[in-house]
Amino acid sequence: MRIGILGLGGVGGYFGGLLAKAFLDSDEVEIVFIARGETQKAIFNHGLKIVTDETETIVYPKIVSNNPEEIGVLDFLICATKTYDIEESLLSLEKCIHPKTVILPLYNGVDAPERIQLLFPENDILQGCVYIVSMISSPGVIRKIGFYEKLFFGSKTATSSKLNELQSIFQQAKIESYLVENIEETVWEKFVFISALASATSYLNQNIGEILSHPESKSLYEALLYEIEAVAKAKELQLPKDIVNQTIIKLEKSPKEATSSMHRDLLAGKNTEVISLTQFVVNEGLKHGVKTPLYEKIGGSLL
């Protein structure tokens, strides 16, 4: 069983690291890190270091490469790049993806499965999301903050045997994973959280603690939640009735010094996921006749 990890940032690096550690000496499961540049060089020479609040661990995959010839054909591909890299990164791996390769997207947005299905119409494209505060602190080093590290996945089309096989692999790696039936709603619950957070932190240039401690900032965050909730209702998604309150509680339980990855990218002068995390809500609102004035304002200022 060959499992590729595409994108070794906070999400792919952390969960990929747990998989690499668990199956280092396995004859049945092989973990392949798909990386390039400084990240590839650092992991090849020194392994992937995972730093948490209590521990430091160095893990080694069987292969770390971005060459399809070296990577070979994959049974599962877990994708965790930025959403703006979806098409380019996956098309570069066409030779590694055969019709039976199962693809699990773990991106911040909710549009990835549809986009990937257009590229690989014959493949099973799962849906998934994670709750974790983690980031690259330097090439080949992942820093995880706090206790959140839940992974949710599922599919309405893939066979139960494939889904259970992947769940078994996650459990062997001690990943807190949940195979859920109503995966679209689960992914949207996460999207409500991350979309509003990314939009608010980036627009206000504030971290979680600052948003919670400034009444005007918290009000703006809440207003974003109500707008995205209205879009989800128009799409007839069965989200919890108190989704806004639940999401605020999640934020209050998050590390106060943390911020969104979109805000970090903005501060670093990098490309951001504003199209998938902010503008997507505006576009879905227009499609379903829902007004999202605050999302429009923030999207316009960040694009």
N, C-alpha and C positions, 0 to 999 in steps of 0.2 A: 504494500500500500504506500503510494508516493504522494506526499502532501506538500504543495508549494505555498509559501507565504510571500505574497506580493505587497511590498510596502512595509518597511521596518521602522515606522515611526512609533508613537506612543502606544497605539493599539496593536499593530502587527508585530512590533518588536516585543511587547510584553507577552501577548498570548502565544506568539511564535516561539518565544524563549521558553515558555513553560512546556510546549510541545517538544522542542529540541532537547530539553533537559530530560524529559520523561522517556524519550525513545532513542537516546544516544547510542545505547548498546543493543537496540532491538534488531532482530532479523526480519521482522514482519512489517514494521512501519519506518519509513524514511522521510525525514523532514528536510525540505529544501528551502533555503532563504534566497529570494530573488532580489538582488540589490546591485547597485552600481556605484562608481565613484568612490568618495572617501568612506562611505558606509561599508561598501564591499571590502575595501582594503583593510579597514579597521577590524571587521569581524573575521576576515581571513587570517589576519596576523595575531589577533588578541582575543577572539571570541566576542560574543555579545554580552555586555555587562548590564544586569538589571539591578537598579538601586531602589529599595523601598525605604520606608521610615525606619525599619528595623534591620534589614539585611542587605547584603551585596552578593550577587550570584553571577558567575560567568558560565555561559552555555555555548555549545558548539554544534552547529548543524552538520549534517552529512556533506552538504554542498552549499556554497554561497557563490552565486554567479548571476549574470544577466544574459548569458549566452544560451539560447534555446538548445543548441547542440549538447551542451554540458548538462543542462537542466533535464532534458528528456521529457517523455510523456508523463503527465500527472493524472492521478485518480481524483484528487481533490485540490482545488485552488482557493485559498482564502485571500481575499483582496482587501487591503487597507491603505491604499494610497489616498491622495487628495482627490476629490470628485472631479476636478478639472483635468486630471490625468487618466481618467477611466479608459477612454477609447485608445489613446496612444499606448498606454502601458499594456493593455490586454492584446492589442493587435501585434505588438512586438513579440508576444508569446504564442502566436497562432500555432506554431509547430508543436507546442507542448500540450495543446488542448485538443483532445479527440472527442468524438460525439458523446462518449460516456464520462468525460470529465465533469464532475459536479463542482459548481462555482458558488462560493459563499461570500457575498459582499458584506463588509463591515465598515461602511462609509458613514459619514455624518448625515448625509441627506437621505431622502426616501426614493429618489428617482433612479438609483443605480440598477436595480434588477431589470427594469424596462430597457434601459440603455444597453445593458450587457446582452439581453435577449436578442436585441436587434443585430448585435455582432455575431452571436452564436445561437441561432434559432433552434438548433437540434439539442442543445444542452439543457440540463436541469440547472436553473439559476435559483438558488435559495434566497430567502430574505433573512436579514439578521441585524442586530444592533448590540452595542455594548455600553455599559456604564462603568467608566473608569476615568481617573484623572492621571494622565501620564503623558510624557513628552520626551523628545530627544534632548539630552543635556549636552552631548557632543557626539560626533560620529561613532557609532557602535556602543553608545551608552544610553539606556532608557531610565528615566526617573519616574517613579510612581509615587503619588501623594495620596494619603488617606487609605480607607479600607474598601472603597467601591471597586469591584472587579467582576461584574456579572456579564454573562454573554447569553443572548437569546437568539434562537434561530428556528426556522421551520419552512414549510412549503406546502402549497395546495396541490402540487403536481408531482413532486419527486416521490419515489417509492419509500415506504416505511423502513424497508431494510437498509437503504442508503442513509436515511436520516438517523436510524438507530446505530448504524456503524460509526457515523461521525460523532454521535453523542457518546458512544463507548470510548472513542479515542480521546475526546475532551475529558471525560471522567478519569481515564487512566492518567492524564496529565494534571489531575487535580484542578482543572478549570471549573469554576462555578458556572455551569452552563445549563440552560433550560430549553428543551425541545417543546415548543408551544404550537397549538393548533391555530389560534387566532393571531398569527404572526404579523399580519398587516397592521392590526390595531396596536400590537406591542411596539412595532417599529415607529408608528406614528406617535405613540406616547413619548418615546425617546425624542422624536423629532420636535415635538412641541417644546420639550425642555431645551434641547440644544439650539434650535433655531432662534428662539427668543433670547437665550443667553448669548449666543454669538452676535446677534444683531445689537443687543443692548451694550455688551462690553465693548464692542468695536466702535459703536457710535459715540458712547459716553467716555471711552478711554478709561474705564474703571474695572477693577477686579470684582469678584463675588462679594467680598466683605464691604467694599465701597458702595456697591449697588444696594445692599441690604441696609446699610447705615445711613444712606441719604434718602429721605422720603420721596423727593422728586424722581430720583433714579429708580427706586422700587416701583413707583407708580407707572413709570414708563415701561418697565419690565412686565408689570401686570397687564397693562394695556395691550402689549404685544401678545401676551397669552390669550387674551379674549379675542383678538383678531384671528389668530391661528386656530383657536377653538371653533370659531364661526366657519372657517374654511373647512375644517375636518367634518363638521356637522353637515355642511352642504354636500360633501362627498359621501355622506351617509355612512361614515365610519362610526363604529360603536365604541367610543372612548368613554371612560368613567365620567359620570355626571359632574363630579367635583374635580375634574382634571386640572383646572387652574389652581385650586388650593393644594392639590397633591403635588403639583410641579413646584410651587413656592416652598413647600416643606422639603422637597428634594434639594432645592437650592440652599435652604437654611442648614441642611445637613452636610453640604459640600464644604471642602476646605476653603476658609475665607480668603486665603492668599492666592487661590487658583483663579484662572480666567479661562476663556474659551481658546481653542487652537486658532480660530479665525482672528481673534484679537492679538494673539502672539505673532501670527504671520504678518498682520498689519503693522505692528510695531517694528518688526524686523525688515519691513520693506519688501516682503515676499508677495507672490500671488496669493489671493484669498479665495475662499469658497463662497463668496457672497452670492453668486448666481444660484447655487444649490441650497443655501441656508436662508437667504433673505428674499431674493428676487423670485425664487420658486413659489413662495407663499403669495406674492403679489400676482404672479401669473395664474396660479390655481384659483385665486379669488376672482380674477377677471373671467376665468372660464366658467365659474359657477355663480357669477353674479353677486359676489360678496365684496364689500368695500374694505380695504385694508390701508387706510390713509397713513398710519404710522410706519407700517412696513414699507410703503411706497416712499415716504420721506427718507427713511434710513437707507433703503436700497439705492435711492437716487444719490445720496451723499457718499456712499461707499463704492459704487460702481466706477 
